[in-house]
Amino acid sequence: MGSVPVEILRAVDAIDLPDLDWAARAASRQARLTMPPGSLGRLLELGRQLASLQHTDRPIGEPALVAVFAADHGVAASGVSAYPSEVTGQMVANYLNGGAAVNVLARRAGATVRVVDLGVASLPQELAGHEKLESHPIAAGTRNFLLEPAMTRDQAYQAVLVGIRLAEQWVRRDQFRVVALGEMGIGNTTASSALLAALTRSPVDRVVGRGTGLDDEGYLRKCRVIDESLALHGRQIADIWDLLARLGGFEILGLAGLALGAARHRALIVLDGLISTVAGLIAVRLCPSIQPFLVASHVSPEPGHRIALAELGITPLLDLGLRLGEGSGAVLALPIIASAADLLRDMATFDSAGISGPA
């Protein structure tokens, strides 16, 4: 059993809790803004959260990055998705060409999209060496965890390390202050549901949804695959890393690493749907101190999503019936987050505007 790499341990140790003194200063400033107390609701809470992360009562909510991590899953061979695995690589091409929903929404929000290959099995030939693709493949997809562990322990470490290292580039070097987590991988709702059931000890039928649109037969097969996989691996799991290796996906663990690295540099982390929320939960299990860095953009119809959000103790900003993934819901939350910062930073106070405050 290999030891956790020092680079991961150092990244975790470097994460400090947000500074609540700055949240208190932000609350004091909010009490003087030209509005009835508390009248901007969750926007005020977001403003205080940003203030505590950025150590200022004049926070900023941009620039924002949407990181789409892609990888394939061996468990897809067990018939758990309505789509073939080839779609993962085809969608990567779509992201790079700017044609996916996340691209359209990111353009509207003024956010940057970056795409990472962590293990796409069938990458279109024209994407080899693509200048806009961050290529860090660990393997050509995971193995089928219905039959064997999805990956080795060292591969699990490697996936998390990719995320941590990319955070060094994107947050420390490029100065993105808000990082939204997106993903693509046929079969990844199965992997994330299996991880969620194991992490929370929830019954499988409570966490499993229809993913990309499974019919009744496909849904029952997906539940059966996860039940049998948990039975196969459950009693052999030695620790959190063993669990991640047995049931995880490269892109899920990569996003957990990105969350750790982003928190290390005090960026706000925006969760999307079920898969990225499970990645956030994994990051919290590896380092509980990052929980205050997380924002839930929305809640999806996937039943496990509500369970994951409840486990994290965070309330989503939106409920629009979204279940696409790829960071699409997280992007919709970015203007709300930026607005919360703008209000705290730029809104006039009663004194500065010459307006009488409450009696």
C-alpha positions as CSV (number, residue, x, y, z in Angstrom):
1,M,0.0,0.0,0.0
2,G,1.7,3.1,-1.2
3,S,2.0,6.2,1.0
4,V,0.2,9.4,0.1
5,P,2.5,11.6,-1.9
6,V,4.2,14.4,0.0
7,E,2.9,16.9,-2.6
8,I,-0.7,16.0,-1.7
9,L,0.0,16.2,2.0
10,R,1.7,19.6,1.7
11,A,-1.3,20.9,-0.4
12,V,-3.7,19.8,2.3
13,D,-1.6,21.2,5.1
14,A,-1.4,24.6,3.3
15,I,-5.1,25.1,3.3
16,D,-6.1,27.6,6.0
17,L,-9.7,28.2,7.2
18,P,-11.3,31.4,5.9
19,D,-10.7,34.5,8.0
20,L,-14.0,35.1,9.9
21,D,-12.7,38.5,11.0
22,W,-13.0,39.6,7.4
23,A,-16.5,38.1,7.2
24,A,-17.4,40.2,10.3
25,R,-16.0,43.3,8.7
26,A,-18.0,42.6,5.6
27,A,-21.1,42.2,7.6
28,S,-20.5,45.5,9.3
29,R,-20.1,47.2,5.9
30,Q,-23.3,45.5,4.7
31,A,-25.2,46.9,7.6
32,R,-24.3,50.4,6.4
33,L,-25.3,49.8,2.7
34,T,-28.3,51.7,1.3
35,M,-30.9,49.0,1.8
36,P,-33.1,47.6,4.6
37,P,-31.1,45.1,6.7
38,G,-30.7,41.7,5.1
39,S,-32.8,42.6,2.1
40,L,-30.4,41.1,-0.4
41,G,-30.6,37.7,1.2
42,R,-28.1,35.1,-0.1
43,L,-26.2,37.7,-2.0
44,L,-25.0,39.1,1.4
45,E,-24.0,35.6,2.5
46,L,-21.9,35.2,-0.7
47,G,-20.3,38.5,-0.2
48,R,-19.2,37.6,3.3
49,Q,-17.9,34.3,2.1
50,L,-15.8,36.0,-0.6
51,A,-14.6,38.5,2.0
52,S,-13.4,35.8,4.3
53,L,-11.5,34.0,1.5
54,Q,-9.9,37.1,0.0
55,H,-9.2,38.9,3.3
56,T,-10.9,42.1,2.3
57,D,-14.3,43.7,2.6
58,R,-14.0,44.8,-1.0
59,P,-13.9,41.3,-2.7
60,I,-14.0,40.5,-6.4
61,G,-16.0,37.8,-8.0
62,E,-14.0,37.5,-11.2
63,P,-12.2,36.4,-13.2
64,A,-13.9,33.0,-13.3
65,L,-12.8,29.7,-14.7
66,V,-14.8,26.7,-15.7
67,A,-12.6,23.6,-15.6
68,V,-14.1,20.6,-17.5
69,F,-12.3,17.4,-16.7
70,A,-12.9,14.4,-19.0
71,A,-12.2,10.7,-18.6
72,D,-13.9,7.4,-19.5
73,H,-15.1,4.7,-17.2
74,G,-14.7,0.9,-17.6
75,V,-18.1,0.3,-15.8
76,A,-19.8,1.8,-18.9
77,A,-19.2,-1.6,-20.5
78,S,-21.9,-3.0,-18.1
79,G,-24.7,-1.1,-19.8
80,V,-25.1,1.7,-17.2
81,S,-25.4,4.6,-19.7
82,A,-27.7,5.5,-22.6
83,Y,-24.7,6.6,-24.6
84,P,-21.6,4.8,-25.9
85,S,-18.2,5.7,-24.5
86,E,-17.1,7.3,-27.7
87,V,-19.3,10.3,-26.8
88,T,-16.7,11.3,-24.1
89,G,-14.1,12.1,-26.7
90,Q,-16.6,13.6,-29.1
91,M,-17.8,16.0,-26.4
92,V,-14.2,17.0,-25.7
93,A,-14.0,18.1,-29.3
94,N,-17.2,20.0,-28.9
95,Y,-15.9,21.8,-25.8
96,L,-12.7,22.8,-27.7
97,N,-14.7,24.0,-30.6
98,G,-16.9,26.1,-28.4
99,G,-20.2,24.4,-29.3
100,A,-21.3,22.8,-26.0
101,A,-23.8,24.3,-23.5
102,V,-21.1,25.2,-21.1
103,N,-19.3,27.2,-23.8
104,V,-22.4,29.1,-24.7
105,L,-23.2,29.9,-21.0
106,A,-19.6,30.7,-20.2
107,R,-19.5,33.3,-23.0
108,R,-22.6,34.9,-21.6
109,A,-21.0,34.9,-18.1
110,G,-17.6,36.1,-19.3
111,A,-15.9,33.0,-17.9
112,T,-13.0,31.1,-19.3
113,V,-13.4,27.4,-20.2
114,R,-10.5,25.0,-20.0
115,V,-10.7,21.3,-20.9
116,V,-8.5,18.5,-19.4
117,D,-8.1,15.0,-20.6
118,L,-7.4,12.7,-17.7
119,G,-8.1,9.5,-19.5
120,V,-10.4,9.7,-22.5
121,A,-10.4,6.3,-24.2
122,S,-11.3,7.4,-27.7
123,L,-10.0,10.9,-28.3
124,P,-10.7,12.1,-31.9
125,Q,-7.5,12.0,-33.9
126,E,-7.7,15.7,-34.7
127,L,-7.3,16.5,-31.0
128,A,-3.8,15.1,-30.7
129,G,-1.6,17.9,-29.6
130,H,-4.5,20.4,-29.6
131,E,-3.2,23.7,-28.2
132,K,-6.3,24.3,-26.0
133,L,-6.4,20.7,-24.5
134,E,-4.7,20.1,-21.2
135,S,-3.6,16.5,-21.8
136,H,-2.8,14.6,-18.7
137,P,-4.1,11.0,-19.4
138,I,-3.5,8.5,-16.6
139,A,-4.9,5.6,-18.6
140,A,-7.4,5.0,-21.4
141,G,-10.2,5.1,-18.9
142,T,-10.7,3.2,-15.7
143,R,-11.3,-0.5,-15.4
144,N,-14.7,-1.9,-14.8
145,F,-15.2,-1.8,-11.0
146,L,-18.0,-4.4,-11.3
147,L,-15.1,-6.8,-11.9
148,E,-12.0,-5.3,-10.3
149,P,-10.7,-2.0,-8.8
150,A,-11.3,0.9,-11.2
151,M,-7.6,2.0,-10.8
152,T,-4.5,1.5,-8.7
153,R,-3.9,3.5,-5.6
154,D,-1.0,5.2,-7.4
155,Q,-3.3,6.2,-10.2
156,A,-5.7,7.7,-7.7
157,Y,-2.9,9.8,-6.3
158,Q,-1.9,10.8,-9.8
159,A,-5.4,12.0,-10.7
160,V,-5.6,14.2,-7.5
161,L,-2.1,15.5,-8.2
162,V,-3.1,16.7,-11.7
163,G,-5.9,18.8,-10.2
164,I,-3.6,20.2,-7.5
165,R,-0.9,21.1,-10.1
166,L,-3.4,22.7,-12.5
167,A,-4.7,24.9,-9.6
168,E,-1.1,26.2,-9.2
169,Q,-1.3,27.4,-12.8
170,W,-4.8,28.6,-12.9
171,V,-5.3,30.1,-9.4
172,R,-1.8,31.1,-8.2
173,R,-0.4,32.1,-11.6
174,D,-3.4,33.1,-13.7
175,Q,-5.3,34.6,-10.7
176,F,-8.7,33.1,-11.3
177,R,-10.6,34.0,-8.1
178,V,-13.6,31.7,-8.8
179,V,-13.3,28.1,-10.1
180,A,-16.3,26.2,-11.3
181,L,-16.0,22.4,-11.5
182,G,-17.3,20.6,-14.7
183,E,-16.9,17.1,-16.0
184,M,-17.5,14.7,-18.9
185,G,-17.3,11.0,-18.9
186,I,-19.8,8.4,-20.0
187,G,-20.5,6.2,-16.9
188,N,-19.6,8.9,-14.4
189,T,-23.0,9.1,-12.7
190,T,-22.5,5.4,-11.9
191,A,-19.1,6.0,-10.5
192,S,-20.1,9.0,-8.5
193,S,-23.3,7.3,-7.2
194,A,-21.2,4.3,-6.1
195,L,-18.7,6.6,-4.3
196,L,-21.6,8.6,-2.7
197,A,-23.3,5.4,-1.4
198,A,-20.0,4.2,0.1
199,L,-19.0,7.6,1.6
200,T,-22.4,8.3,3.2
201,R,-23.6,4.7,3.7
202,S,-26.7,5.5,1.8
203,P,-28.9,2.8,0.2
204,V,-28.1,2.5,-3.5
205,D,-31.7,3.1,-4.6
206,R,-31.6,6.5,-2.8
207,V,-28.6,7.8,-4.6
208,V,-29.0,6.4,-8.1
209,G,-30.7,8.3,-10.9
210,R,-31.2,7.9,-14.6
211,G,-28.1,9.8,-15.6
212,T,-28.2,10.6,-19.3
213,G,-31.7,9.3,-19.6
214,L,-31.9,5.6,-18.9
215,D,-35.1,3.7,-19.3
216,D,-36.6,1.5,-16.5
217,E,-34.5,-1.5,-17.5
218,G,-31.3,0.5,-17.7
219,Y,-32.0,2.2,-14.4
220,L,-32.5,-1.2,-12.6
221,R,-29.3,-2.5,-14.3
222,K,-27.4,0.5,-13.0
223,C,-28.6,0.0,-9.5
224,R,-27.7,-3.7,-9.7
225,V,-24.2,-2.9,-11.0
226,I,-23.6,-0.5,-8.1
227,D,-25.0,-2.9,-5.5
228,E,-22.8,-5.8,-6.8
229,S,-19.8,-3.5,-7.0
230,L,-20.2,-2.4,-3.4
231,A,-20.6,-6.0,-2.3
232,L,-17.4,-6.9,-4.2
233,H,-15.3,-4.1,-2.8
234,G,-16.9,-3.0,0.5
235,R,-15.3,-5.4,3.0
236,Q,-11.9,-4.9,1.4
237,I,-11.7,-1.1,1.6
238,A,-8.8,-0.2,3.8
239,D,-9.1,3.6,3.8
240,I,-10.4,6.6,1.8
241,W,-7.7,6.2,-0.9
242,D,-8.5,2.6,-1.3
243,L,-12.2,3.5,-1.7
244,L,-11.3,6.1,-4.3
245,A,-9.2,3.7,-6.2
246,R,-11.7,0.9,-6.2
247,L,-14.8,3.0,-7.3
248,G,-13.5,6.3,-8.6
249,G,-13.0,8.0,-11.9
250,F,-10.0,9.9,-13.1
251,E,-12.0,13.1,-13.7
252,I,-13.8,12.9,-10.4
253,L,-10.5,12.6,-8.4
254,G,-8.9,15.3,-10.6
255,L,-11.7,17.7,-9.7
256,A,-11.2,16.9,-6.0
257,G,-7.5,17.7,-6.4
258,L,-8.4,21.0,-8.2
259,A,-10.7,21.9,-5.3
260,L,-7.9,21.3,-2.9
261,G,-5.4,23.3,-4.9
262,A,-7.9,26.2,-5.5
263,A,-8.7,26.4,-1.7
264,R,-5.0,26.5,-1.0
265,H,-4.9,29.8,-2.9
266,R,-8.2,31.1,-1.5
267,A,-10.3,30.8,-4.6
268,L,-14.1,30.2,-4.3
269,I,-15.0,26.7,-5.6
270,V,-18.4,26.4,-7.4
271,L,-19.9,22.9,-7.6
272,D,-22.1,21.8,-10.5
273,G,-24.2,18.7,-10.4
274,L,-24.0,15.3,-8.8
275,I,-20.5,14.4,-10.1
276,S,-18.7,17.6,-9.2
277,T,-20.5,17.7,-5.9
278,V,-19.2,14.2,-5.1
279,A,-15.8,15.5,-6.1
280,G,-16.3,18.3,-3.6
281,L,-17.3,15.8,-0.9
282,I,-14.2,13.7,-1.6
283,A,-12.1,16.9,-1.2
284,V,-13.8,17.6,2.1
285,R,-13.1,14.1,3.3
286,L,-9.4,14.5,2.4
287,C,-9.3,18.0,4.0
288,P,-12.4,19.2,6.1
289,S,-11.0,22.7,6.1
290,I,-12.1,23.3,2.5
291,Q,-15.8,23.1,3.2
292,P,-16.2,26.9,3.6
293,F,-14.6,27.4,0.2
294,L,-17.5,25.6,-1.6
295,V,-20.6,27.0,-3.2
296,A,-23.4,24.8,-4.6
297,S,-24.7,26.3,-7.8
298,H,-27.8,24.3,-8.2
299,V,-29.6,21.1,-7.3
300,S,-30.3,18.5,-10.1
301,P,-33.0,15.9,-10.4
302,E,-30.4,13.2,-9.6
303,P,-31.5,11.9,-6.2
304,G,-28.0,11.5,-5.0
305,H,-27.3,15.2,-5.5
306,R,-29.5,16.3,-2.6
307,I,-27.8,13.7,-0.4
308,A,-24.3,14.9,-1.3
309,L,-25.3,18.5,-0.7
310,A,-26.8,17.6,2.7
311,E,-23.6,15.8,3.6
312,L,-21.7,18.9,2.7
313,G,-24.1,21.1,4.6
314,I,-24.5,23.6,1.8
315,T,-27.7,25.0,0.2
316,P,-27.8,25.4,-3.6
317,L,-28.4,28.8,-5.2
318,L,-30.6,27.6,-8.0
319,D,-33.1,24.8,-8.8
320,L,-33.8,24.8,-12.5
321,G,-34.1,21.0,-13.2
322,L,-30.7,20.9,-14.8
323,R,-29.0,17.5,-15.2
324,L,-26.5,18.1,-18.0
325,G,-23.3,18.3,-16.1
326,E,-20.1,19.7,-17.8
327,G,-20.3,22.7,-15.4
328,S,-23.4,24.2,-17.0
329,G,-25.2,24.9,-13.8
330,A,-22.1,26.2,-12.1
331,V,-21.6,28.7,-14.9
332,L,-25.2,30.0,-14.4
333,A,-24.2,30.8,-10.8
334,L,-21.2,32.9,-11.7
335,P,-23.0,36.2,-12.4
336,I,-24.8,35.8,-9.0
337,I,-21.4,35.4,-7.3
338,A,-19.9,38.3,-9.1
339,S,-23.0,40.4,-8.2
340,A,-22.5,39.6,-4.6
341,A,-19.0,40.9,-4.7
342,D,-20.0,44.0,-6.6
343,L,-22.7,44.9,-4.1
344,L,-20.3,44.6,-1.2
345,R,-17.6,46.5,-2.9
346,D,-19.4,49.2,-4.9
347,M,-22.8,49.9,-3.3
348,A,-23.1,53.2,-1.5
349,T,-23.4,53.4,2.3
350,F,-26.0,55.6,4.0
351,D,-23.2,58.0,4.9
352,S,-21.6,58.2,1.5
353,A,-24.9,58.7,-0.3
354,G,-26.2,61.2,2.3
355,I,-29.3,59.0,3.0
356,S,-30.8,58.7,6.4
357,G,-30.3,55.3,7.9
358,P,-32.9,53.3,9.9
359,A,-34.1,54.9,13.1
